[in-house]
Amino acid sequence: MRSTFYFVLLVLGAVIFAACNAKDTATTKPAQLPGSDTVYADGARRVTADEMNEMVKNGQAVIIDVRNQAAYDLGHIPGSKLIPAGEILNHLNELPRDKMIITYCS
């Protein structure tokens, strides 16, 4: 009985180890910064602070702070709008469709 338990435990450990080392075979190409070799798995484009400032100044983007109220009150990017991450779906009608939406959380 004990040997069966150890065998099952060994097989379970091997399956978990194999699953942790499995390669992701996603077929979509993740986002990449222009002129950069960095690829992001989430597909979201990254912008620099200079790019962000330029887009906001030209009316091409809005900044959304997705932290909580306490973190926002401690300090935030001037002009950013607070919409905590867990509430984004409740505020979709407040987000512009014709501008880039830049989110940040730190």
N, C-alpha and C positions, 0 to 999 in steps of 0.2 A: 504494500500500500504506500509506504514511504517513497519507494523508488518511482512509482507512478506520479506522485506529487512533484518530485524533483524533475522528472522528465517534462511534465506539463509546464512547470515553472521555467525550465530551460527553453522550451519551444516558445513560450510567450515572450520571454526576454529576447530571443532571436527575432521574432516578428516585430517587436517594438523597435529594436535596433535597426532592422532593415527599413522600417517605415520612416524613421528619423533621418536616414541617409538617402532616401529616395530623391531623385532629381525632379524638379518641377518642369513639366513639359508644356508650359503655356505656349500657345501659338501666336499670341499677339505680342508685338514689340513694345516694350515699355518706353515711356517718355525719356528724352535725352536732351540735355542742355546744348544749345548751339555751340559748336567749337569745343565740346567736352566729351570725354569718353565715359562719363558717369551715366549709368542707366538706372532708372528707378522702377522698382517692381510695381508700384501703385499706378504708374502711368501719368501721374500729375506733373505738370511742368513746374520747374523751379525758376524763380526770378531773383535777381540781385536787388539790394536796397536801392541802387541807382535806377534800375529798370522800373521798380515799383514806383519810386518818386516821379519819374518821367511819365509813366502811364496815368497816375492819379492826377498829376498836374495837367495833362492833356485831356482829362475826362474819359480815359479809356478803361479805367479800372476802379474798383472799390475795394476797401480793405475790411475784412471781417475778422474780429477777434473771437476765437471760439473757446476761450477760457471761461471761468466762472466770474461772477460779479466781484468777488473779493480780489482776485488776481488783477482784474481790469482796473479796479480802483487804486491798486498799488502802482500802476503805471501801464500805459498803453501807447500805441502809435497814434499821434494826433490825427484826428479825422476818421479813425477806425470806428466801426459800429460793433457793439457787443451782441453776439448771438452765440450762446454756449452751444458746444457741439451736439449735445443731446436734444437741443431745441431747433436745430436747423430745419427739419421738415415742417415745423410749425410756422416758419417764417419765409417759406419759399416765395410768397407773393411780394416780399420786401426786397428780393434780390433782383437786380436788373438783368435783363436778358441780352442786352446789347453791349455789355462791358465785361471785362475779365474780372472774376471774383478772386481776390487774393486772400487766403485765410492764413492765420498764424496762431500759434498757441504758446509761444514763449517769448 
